[in-house]
Amino acid sequence: MRKVFFRQGVAHVALLLTLCAAVAAQSGATRPRRVDPSTNTTPPPAPARPTPNASQARTATTATQPAASASASGDTARAYSLLQQKQYEGAAREARAAAAADPKNSEAWKIAGFAEFYLNQFKEAAADLQRALDLQRAAKEEDAPTVDALAQSLVRSDEFERALPLLAVATSRAGVAPDATLLYYRGLAEYRTGKQADAERSFNAAVKADPKNSASLFYLGRISYERNQTDAAIAALNRATLADPRFSEAWTLLTYAYLRRAAAAANTPAKADADYLNAVRSSDALLRVRNDEPAAALSGQALIGAKQFARAVTVLERAGTNPNAQGSTLYLLGVAYSRAKNMPKAIATFERAAAKTADDPNIYRELGYAYEVSKQYAKALSAYQKGAELLPDDEDFRQSIERVQPFAK
């Protein structure tokens, strides 16, 4: 069964960067410099836990099966039987009752922890498994399943510092091939505690153990992206999406990576165009998996970069018609309308974007231009002036104000 780990949504598109070509406006002035949103390559924040694929989920379950204990009491044996029958709520109830009656019963704490783990009650599982492990260690009877389950429960409770020593033990047992999922968890704990070099080694080891470990491949791509090693990021993320075609976060970061590489190849149009098309393809795959506003915004950004403005309008309108659409989404929709020469809709959309995100100077840059080419010079001047208030040293706004001021009456 696919387990959803992500708790952080994909960040909305930031709006920045480069110049657009010049055309003649009615006033006789040259077209103002405008921001190209397709060059934004700021990715969403790194998620706490990407979604493992089905084979990884099965591995995790196998790795945490407790063994029966010959010394179990009658109540503990009943709890263990319920656990084996996947009656986790009953198992947890029986085990907690046994632990309450005998707080030194490590098997009761252990079974309660496993039952809570399978119920996705990870904080409770971590607490009970820690009690079990402490009792096992006091009796010099520590067992691997308890360590492994506790380590996973701690990771899934975002307690990475506590998890890391246990994961180091779990992935370095003599004579035992390390489990790919536990290697992934180790890499994740290292990544989340700022140990990127260690995390990279662990993720690579996980991929060596399981070449289709999509979560580890995602993080290898993420690490490469953060190091500005865009080619390596694209290679790892392509492998991640091949291993798990429904891995939306991998498709998202892959799209950003293609956009970054396209922007870097601005002086080589053929290379840039190829990567904008790659970004379109990866964002199309993202939309098939998750058709929400952030995905539509990223797809629109890629389509604008590929100069497919009509398609960008179609994709962005689905999100932009929502009264609760984000200002950044409306900005992209306005850009798509503007590039498609539909100035009335561009103006209306930029006005909505400005109402939502009044502190974004790029909205006023585009809105001013749309007003200007529509011969609404007074409104263009007002938009440029608002942008200049936000960016007082911006030469483009200064020139735009000077250009339209004689026509604003």
PyMOL commands that set and color helices and strands:
alter all, ss='L'
color gray80, all
select helices_A, chain A and resi 37-39+54-63+74-84+88-101+106-118+122-138+144-155+160-170+180-192+196-209+214-226+230-243+248-264+269-289+293-305+309-320+327-339+343-356+361-373+377-390+395-407
alter helices_A, ss='H'
color red, helices_A
deselect
rebuild
show_as cartoon
